[in-house]
Amino acid sequence: MVRVEIIHRLDLYEPTAHVAKINKRRVLQHSEPLPKFGVRPSEVFDHDAFYHFPIVVAEDGSPWEEANRFLMNRLTGVLPAKHRTLESLAGDLRHFRQWLVDEGVDFLQIPMRARARPTYRYCRYLHDEIQRQNIKPGTAKRRMSSVQNFYRWLSVDGYEFDQPLWLESEVNMMFKDRHGFQRQKAVKSTDLTRSFKAAKNSDEYGEYIQDGGKLRPLQKEEQIAVVESLRRVGNIEMLLAFLLALTTGARLQTVFTLRFQHFEAPLREGLTSHRLKVGYGTLIDTKRGKQMVILIPAWLCQRIRLYLHSERYQQRVLKSKHVYKSDGQQYAFLTKTGQPYYMAHDDEFAYLYRSPPRGNAVTQFIRQQLRPELLRNSHS
């Protein structure tokens, strides 16, 4: 089976036999008369290493060269791709490779007949999967887009295809800017990705919103029940974090990447809330790095300040392997072992983890402690 493996630390360098440029830490000794070989800093990558790099392993156990070079190419941009983006791309390419194996298709062989070409055959397969309700249209469109980007890179990298892999055109896409005005921009579209049209929800006033799943705002009585259950469970970190989410509407990744310094200074007298900028350019993560301001109630800020100066929090800090240049950069919420519940995407200590924390401990708390307590309370 084709699979994706994660390399904890991928060293980025260039091989060299130039004695003066050899990095002594990585010299490879060979028997005479072969010269010494070593490595030197790469001129292609900005960093010496990338942590949690995914590679696609082919069905015979060997790395899929073209796919992995494509993934490495995503590290050469002005802003290198994040590891989660690379994992998603690797997953899509793994799926494509498995389909190639199952169908006996050579992805570099492009027949004269359009419908027999790998891109069109894979597109048809994805539509069949949608009909069988195995995947959603959005997933199929993303996979098709990943395969297209892979082929685009192959063309840039020197691979020549005698026949077109798809039909491309320019279309105008309508969108609303941050001020709410209707705008349009020209984007390139193909007949492959255009074929996946997800039906939009016509009920704009429905009970749920779509944001990684069906979500709905909690009624006042439900919010009270959640807070009361949290108090009974007695986990102060979860109580404060959930109060932040309830009062600000912040996402999990935002709440759990707040730092000590954001609550260090007491609020000026008379203020009812603390304005906090989050997103790109701050230490706090948001969806796609979107910049915004959240308003944290003054009473909640005061309780979080008290917690951050408590012995319980200080004990967790002492267990943390994250020793920042400034103590204020430490996460406001840590597990009992000193780990963050959710690690920021640009955290310098990501190398310490085989898989960086992404809120799994929060999900486990909800499943094992909060939800059972809520059910017990509703039946009493």
C-alpha positions in Angstrom: 0.0 0.0 0.0 1.1 3.5 -0.7 1.6 5.5 2.5 2.8 8.8 3.9 5.7 8.9 6.4 6.7 11.9 8.4 10.4 12.8 8.7 10.9 14.4 12.1 13.8 16.5 10.9 14.7 16.9 7.2 18.2 18.3 6.8 18.4 20.6 3.8 21.9 20.8 2.3 23.9 20.2 -0.9 26.5 17.5 -1.3 30.1 18.6 -2.1 33.5 17.2 -2.6 35.2 20.6 -2.2 37.4 20.2 0.9 37.2 23.8 2.0 33.4 23.7 1.9 32.8 20.4 3.7 30.8 20.5 6.8 33.0 18.4 9.1 30.0 17.1 11.1 28.7 15.2 8.1 31.8 14.0 6.3 31.4 10.6 4.7 34.6 8.6 4.6 35.3 6.3 1.6 38.1 4.0 0.8 40.9 5.3 -1.4 41.1 6.6 -4.1 37.7 8.1 -3.7 37.7 11.7 -2.3 35.9 12.8 0.9 32.4 13.9 0.4 30.4 16.1 2.7 27.7 18.7 2.7 27.4 22.5 2.6 24.5 24.9 3.2 21.9 24.9 0.4 21.5 27.9 -1.7 17.9 26.9 -2.6 16.5 26.7 1.0 16.4 29.5 3.6 16.7 27.0 6.5 19.1 24.2 7.4 16.2 21.9 8.4 12.5 21.4 8.1 10.6 19.6 10.8 7.7 17.1 10.3 8.2 16.8 6.5 5.9 14.3 4.8 7.2 11.9 2.1 5.1 9.7 -0.1 6.3 6.1 0.0 5.4 4.0 -3.1 3.9 0.6 -3.1 7.3 -1.1 -3.3 8.5 0.7 -0.2 10.7 3.3 -2.1 10.1 7.0 -1.9 8.1 8.4 -4.8 10.8 10.7 -6.3 8.7 13.1 -8.3 6.1 13.6 -5.6 8.6 14.2 -2.9 10.6 16.6 -5.0 7.3 18.5 -5.7 6.8 18.7 -1.9 10.3 19.9 -1.3 9.8 22.6 -4.0 7.1 24.0 -1.7 9.9 24.9 0.8 11.7 27.2 -1.6 9.1 30.0 -1.7 9.5 33.4 0.0 7.1 31.9 2.7 7.7 28.1 2.8 4.6 26.0 3.1 3.5 24.9 6.6 3.8 21.3 7.5 0.1 20.9 7.7 -0.3 22.1 4.2 2.4 19.7 3.1 0.7 16.8 4.9 -2.5 17.6 3.1 -0.8 17.7 -0.3 1.1 14.4 0.5 -2.2 12.8 1.5 -3.7 13.7 -1.8 -0.7 12.5 -3.8 -0.8 9.2 -1.8 -4.4 8.7 -2.8 -3.5 9.5 -6.5 -0.6 7.0 -6.4 -2.7 4.3 -4.9 -5.3 4.8 -7.7 -2.5 4.6 -10.3 -1.4 1.3 -8.8 -4.9 -0.2 -8.5 -5.7 0.8 -12.1 -2.3 0.0 -13.6 -1.9 3.6 -14.9 1.5 5.2 -15.7 1.1 8.9 -14.7 3.8 10.0 -17.3 2.1 8.3 -20.3 -0.4 10.6 -21.9 -2.5 8.9 -24.7 -3.9 10.7 -27.7 -7.5 10.1 -26.6 -8.4 12.7 -24.0 -10.6 10.5 -21.8 -7.8 7.9 -21.5 -5.3 10.4 -20.0 -4.5 10.0 -16.3 -6.0 13.3 -15.3 -9.4 12.7 -16.9 -9.5 9.1 -15.7 -8.7 10.1 -12.2 -11.4 12.8 -12.4 -14.0 10.3 -13.5 -12.9 8.0 -10.6 -13.4 10.9 -8.1 -16.9 11.5 -9.5 -17.7 7.8 -9.0 -16.6 8.1 -5.4 -18.9 11.0 -4.9 -21.8 9.0 -6.3 -21.0 6.2 -4.0 -21.0 8.8 -1.1 -17.5 7.8 -0.2 -16.2 11.3 -0.4 -17.7 14.8 -0.6 -17.4 17.1 -3.7 -15.1 19.5 -1.8 -12.7 16.7 -1.0 -12.7 15.5 -4.6 -12.1 19.0 -5.9 -9.2 19.5 -3.5 -7.6 16.2 -4.6 -8.0 17.0 -8.3 -6.4 20.5 -7.7 -3.5 18.9 -5.9 -2.9 16.5 -8.8 -3.1 19.4 -11.3 -0.5 21.4 -9.3 1.7 18.3 -9.3 1.5 18.1 -13.1 2.1 21.8 -13.4 5.3 21.5 -11.4 6.4 18.5 -13.5 6.1 20.7 -16.6 8.2 23.4 -15.0 10.7 20.9 -13.9 11.4 19.7 -17.4 8.9 16.9 -18.1 7.3 17.3 -21.5 3.8 16.0 -22.3 2.7 15.6 -25.9 -1.0 16.1 -25.1 -2.8 18.6 -22.9 -3.7 17.3 -19.5 -6.8 19.5 -19.2 -8.5 22.5 -20.8 -7.7 25.8 -19.0 -9.6 29.1 -19.2 -9.9 32.3 -17.2 -13.1 33.0 -15.3 -14.2 35.8 -13.1 -14.9 35.0 -9.4 -17.1 37.1 -7.3 -16.2 37.7 -3.6 -16.8 40.2 -0.8 -13.9 42.2 0.5 -13.2 43.0 4.2 -15.5 46.0 4.0 -18.4 43.9 2.6 -18.3 45.3 -0.9 -18.8 42.9 -3.9 -15.6 42.4 -5.9 -14.4 40.2 -8.7 -11.1 38.8 -9.8 -9.9 36.7 -12.7 -8.7 33.2 -11.9 -7.5 30.3 -14.0 -9.9 27.4 -14.0 -9.8 23.9 -15.7 -12.6 21.7 -17.0 -11.5 19.1 -14.4 -11.9 21.2 -11.2 -15.0 23.0 -12.7 -16.7 19.6 -12.9 -17.0 19.4 -9.1 -19.8 21.6 -8.0 -20.9 21.3 -4.4 -24.5 22.2 -3.8 -24.8 25.4 -1.7 -27.0 25.4 1.3 -30.0 27.5 0.3 -31.2 27.9 3.8 -29.2 31.0 4.9 -31.2 31.1 8.1 -30.6 27.5 9.1 -29.7 26.3 12.6 -26.1 25.3 11.6 -23.1 26.9 10.0 -20.4 25.0 8.2 -16.9 25.5 9.6 -15.1 22.2 9.5 -18.4 20.5 10.5 -21.9 21.5 11.5 -21.8 24.1 14.2 -24.4 26.2 16.0 -24.3 28.8 18.7 -25.2 27.5 22.2 -28.4 28.8 23.8 -28.0 30.6 27.1 -29.2 27.6 29.1 -26.7 25.4 27.3 -23.8 27.8 28.0 -24.7 27.8 31.7 -24.8 24.0 31.7 -21.4 23.9 30.1 -19.8 26.3 32.6 -21.4 24.5 35.6 -20.2 21.2 34.3 -16.7 22.6 33.9 -16.8 23.9 37.5 -17.7 20.4 38.8 -15.0 18.7 36.8 -12.5 21.1 38.4 -10.0 21.6 35.6 -9.2 25.3 35.9 -7.3 25.4 32.6 -10.3 24.1 30.7 -12.7 26.3 32.6 -10.8 29.5 31.7 -10.2 28.4 28.1 -13.9 27.6 27.6 -14.9 30.9 29.1 -12.6 32.7 26.6 -14.2 30.8 23.7 -17.7 31.6 25.0 -17.1 35.3 25.6 -14.9 36.1 22.5 -16.0 33.5 19.9 -12.3 32.6 19.3 -11.4 29.3 17.8 -9.6 26.5 19.6 -6.3 27.3 18.0 -6.6 31.0 19.0 -7.5 30.4 22.6 -4.7 27.9 23.2 -2.0 29.9 21.5 -2.5 32.9 23.8 0.6 33.7 25.8 1.5 34.8 29.3 2.4 38.3 28.1 -1.1 39.0 26.8 -2.4 39.0 30.4 0.8 40.3 32.2 -0.2 43.9 32.6 -3.4 44.8 34.6 -6.1 46.6 32.7 -6.5 50.3 33.2 -9.3 51.2 35.6 -12.6 51.8 34.0 -12.0 49.5 31.0 -14.6 46.7 30.5 -12.6 44.7 28.0 -9.1 44.0 26.8 -8.5 44.5 23.0 -6.1 41.9 21.7 -4.8 41.6 18.2 -4.5 38.1 16.9 -3.4 36.5 13.6 -0.6 37.1 11.2 2.3 39.0 12.8 1.3 38.0 16.4 2.1 35.0 18.5 -1.5 33.9 18.3 -2.9 31.6 15.6 -6.1 32.2 13.6 -7.6 30.4 10.6 -5.3 31.1 7.7 -3.5 33.8 9.7 -6.4 36.3 9.4 -5.8 39.4 11.4 -8.5 40.5 13.8 -9.1 41.9 17.3 -10.9 39.9 20.0 -12.4 41.6 23.1 -11.8 39.8 26.3 -14.0 40.8 29.3 -12.1 42.6 32.1 -13.4 40.2 34.7 -12.1 37.2 32.8 -8.7 38.9 32.2 -8.4 39.3 36.0 -9.1 35.7 36.7 -6.6 34.5 34.1 -4.0 36.9 35.6 -4.6 35.3 39.0 -4.2 31.8 37.5 -1.0 32.7 35.7 0.6 33.8 39.0 -0.6 30.6 40.8 1.6 27.8 42.0 -0.3 25.4 39.7 0.6 27.3 36.6 4.2 27.8 37.7 4.7 24.1 38.3 3.5 23.4 34.7 6.0 26.0 33.4 8.8 24.3 35.2 8.0 21.0 33.4 7.9 22.7 30.0 10.7 22.0 27.5 9.9 25.4 25.9 12.4 27.9 27.2 11.7 31.1 25.3 13.9 34.2 25.2 11.2 36.0 27.1 9.1 34.4 29.8 6.1 36.2 28.4 6.1 34.1 25.3 5.1 31.0 27.3 1.6 29.6 26.5 -1.1 30.7 29.0 -2.5 27.2 29.1 -0.2 24.1 29.5 -1.0 20.5 30.3 0.1 18.9 33.5 3.3 17.7 31.7 4.1 21.2 30.6 3.1 20.8 26.9 0.9 23.3 25.0 -2.6 22.1 24.2 -2.2 23.6 20.7 1.2 24.5 19.3 1.5 27.7 17.2 2.4 27.1 13.6 5.7 28.9 13.8 6.8 27.7 17.3 10.5 27.4 17.4 10.2 24.2 19.6 8.2 22.2 17.0 11.3 20.0 16.6 10.7 18.5 20.1 7.6 16.7 18.9 7.1 13.9 16.5 3.6 15.3 16.0 3.0 18.8 17.4 0.0 19.2 19.7 -3.1 20.3 17.8 -5.8 20.3 20.4 -6.0 16.5 20.8 -5.9 16.8 24.6 -8.8 19.2 24.5 -10.9 16.8 22.4 -10.0 14.0 24.8 -11.1 16.1 27.8 -14.4 16.9 26.1 -15.0 13.2 25.3 -13.9 11.7 28.6 -14.8 14.3 31.2 -17.0 17.2 30.0 -19.6 15.3 27.9 -20.2 12.6 30.6 -20.7 15.3 33.2 -23.1 17.2 31.0 -25.1 14.0 30.4 -25.2 13.3 34.2 -26.4 16.8 34.9 -29.1 16.6 32.2 -30.5 13.4 33.7 -30.5 14.6 37.2 
